[in-house]
Amino acid sequence: MKTVLVAVIMVTFALTGTAQKNLERISKSGELRVGMTASQPPFSMKSLDGSIIGYDADLANVLAESMGVELKIVETPFPDLIPALERGDIDIIMSGMTITMERNMKVAFVGPYILSGKSILTRSPEFSKAEESEQLNTNSVRLVALRGSTSETYVKNEMPDAEITLVDNYDDAVNMLIDNKTDIMVADFPICAYEALVYPEKGLITIAQPLTIEPIGVAISPDDPLLLNLVENYMTSLAMIGVLDALEEKWFESGDWLQLVKE
């Protein structure tokens, strides 16, 4: 019994020491490294001047300011975000990442800080009337989704009979739609709504309600219990004072920011 107790104490001390070490690095460097794709509008995207803007970019700025450190956005392709966190290249992930059981086996999550859901972007009025995935599950339908995302898992599970193409960013997916190389882009509802707003002249349309409901959270290494606790406390505080509501209204309900990304 004594041996087991000593082992538990040693493991707990090791984990705590790792967390303290990571927090010390953030404190000493004065820098919070946040991984995001910068290609998931309106969560994160490039403005006309090349800066990274969006819901997650704003939220990351507020979080870093609350912690008293500078924000460093580490632009990373979506499939590489969790590996980057595991390697210690970034401190946290804020990139429209859905909380799933599979991901939660690798990382810890704070949140959800917003709810999203699967939707579609298309040029077809017929497809835009779809209310469930079964209506799109046919070999005559061409789908495109982001590689490594929950959208990939969703289309493979719910629409296996369709012709599925995977891409590394949403710009490629939207261009496939515009060039008539695919019929439907499957992505999170905010992203589909954003693309429809940006390219109305291309005839891009989305559905009125998402096909699913998905929680979006901040991913943190499971070896960082103290950092997890710190971020959780700040995120709870930001929600209580209305910051999350204000950001949701700015990026998901108002189109005032479109002038920053569209010439």
N, C-alpha and C positions, 0 to 999 in steps of 0.2 A: 504493500500500500504506500509506504514511504517513497519507494522507487518511482512509482507512477506519479505521485504528487510532485516530486522533484522534476520529472520529465515534463509535466504540464507547465510548471513554473518556468523552466528553461525555454520551452517553445513560446510561451507567452512573452517572456522577456525578449526573445529574438525577434518576434514580430513587432513588438513595441519599439525596439531599438531601430529596426528598419524604418518604421514609420517616422520616428523622431529624426532619423538621418535624412529622410526625404524632405521633411518639413524644414529641417535646418538648411538643406540645399536651396529650397525655395526662398527661405528667409534671407540667407546670406547673399544669394544672387539677386534678390529683389525682383524675381521673375517667375511668372506662372506660365508654363508651356502647355498650350491647349491645342490638341489635334483636331483639325476639321478639314473638309475637302475643298471648301471654297467653290464648290460646283453643285450645291444642293439648294437652289433658291426656293423659298425665301429664307431658309435657315442660314445659308452662307453662300456668297457669290462674289464675283469681281465687279467692281463699279467701272465706269468708263475711264477713271484715272488710275485703275489698277489696284486700288485698295480693296480689302476684303470687308464686305458689309453683310448685314442680315440679322435675323433674330438671334442666332447663336453667337454671332460676332459681338452684338450689343450686350448680350447677357454675359459673355465671357469678360468683356470690358468692365461691366458693373461688378462682377464677382472678384476680379483682380483688384479693382479699386477698393472694394470692401475689405479685402485681405491686406491692403496696403502695399501691393507689389505691382510691377509693370506686367502687362500682358504681352506674351509672345505667341502669336498664332503660327503653328507649324502645319503648313499645307501638306496634306497627305491623302492619297487615293483611299476611297472607302474600304476596300478589302485589306489595306495595310494598317488601318487605324489600331485595331486590337494588337497585332504583332508589335507595332511601335510602342504601345503602352507596356506590353510585356517586356520589351527590351529596355525600357526606361528612357526612351527617346523623348517621350512626352509625359506630362504629369496627369492629365485628364483628357477625356474625349468629350467634346460638345459638337456634335455633327448630325443632328436629327436622327440619332441612333435609337431604334426601337428596343425596348427591354424584352428579351426573349429568354427562355430557359436555357437554350444552347449557349447564348452569350453570357448568361449569368453563371455558367459553370467555369468561365474563364475570367470574368471581371465582376466587380461589384458596381451597383448602380445607385445613384441618388436620384430621387424623383418618384413618379414622373413630374416633369415641369410643364409639359403640354401633352395633349392627346392628339393623335393623328389617325390615319387609316388609309387603307389601300384605295386607290382611285385609278381612273384611266384618262389618257389624253388621246384624242383622235380627231380626224377630219370628217368622220362619218356620223351624220345625224342618227343613223340607225344604231350604231354601237354606243352612242352617247346616251341612249335610252336604257341601257343595260342596268338591271337592278341586282343581279347576282352573277357570280362567276360562271355558272353553268351555261349562261347564254353566250359566253365567249369561248367555250371549250369545244372547238371544232377544228378540224385540220385545214379548213379554208381561211382561218384567221391567223394573221402574222402578228406576233407580239414581240416587244423589246422591253428589257428590264435591266437595271443596274446590277452588274456582277458583284456577288458577295453581299447583296442586300437582302432584306426580308422580302422584297418584291420578287427576287429570283426564286426564293423558297415558295412563295405564294403561287406564282404562275406554274411552277413545276408540280405542286401538289393539287391545285385547284383547276388548272387548265392544261393537263398533260397532252391532250390531243392537238393543241395548237402548235404552230411553228414558232419556236422561241429563239430569239437572238439576244445575246448578252453583250453589254457594252460597259466601258469603264467610267463614263460620265454622261450626264443628261444632255449636254450639247450634242453629242453624237446621236443620242436617241431622238431628239427633236428634229435634227437634220434628216434622219431616216424617215420620219413622218412627213416632213415637208417635201422630200424627194420621192415620196410614195414607195419607199422600200420596206415599209412596215405599215400595219393598219392601226396598231394601238401601242402606246407606251403605258406600262403599268408602273406606278410610283405612288409615293405618299400624296394624299389629297392636297396639301398646301403647294407642293411642287407642281402638280398638274394645274391647279388654279392659277399659279404664277405664270406658267408658260402660256396659258390661254390669254392672260392679260397682256403679256408682252408681244404676242404674235397674232393679234386679231385679224390682221390682213392676210394671214396664211390659212385662215379658216379652222384654227385649232380650237376644239371645244372639249369640255370635261363634263362629268356627271354631277348632278346636284348634291348627292349625298355619297360619302365614302362607302365602299363595300365592306370594310371592317373597321374596328376601333383598335388603335395601338398606342401604348404608352411610350413616350420619348423621355430618355433619362441621360444623366451625366455618368460616363463610365470611368471607374477608378480602379487601380490595382487592388486585388483582395489582400495584398500584403501591406496595405496602407490604412489600417483602421483609424489612426488619428487624423490623417488627411481626409478620409471618408467622413469622419465625424465633423471636421471643420467645415467642409464644403456643404454637408447636409444642413448644418446650423445656419450658414449664410444663405443658402437657397430657401430655407424655410422663412427666414427673416425677409428676404426679397419678395417672397410670395405674400407675406402678411402686410407689407406696406404698399402693395399694389404694383410693384415693378413688373411682374410677369404679365399682369393684365394689360398694362400700358404697352409692353412690347408686342403682345399678341394683337392688340388693336392696330399698332403701327405697321407691322409686317404682314398680317394676315387679313386685315379688314380694309385698310386704306391703301390706295394705289399711289399715294403722293411720292413715294420713293422711286417709282418706275423711271423717272427722269434721270436718275443716277446710273441706270444700266442700259437705257435704250437711247440711241442716237436719233 
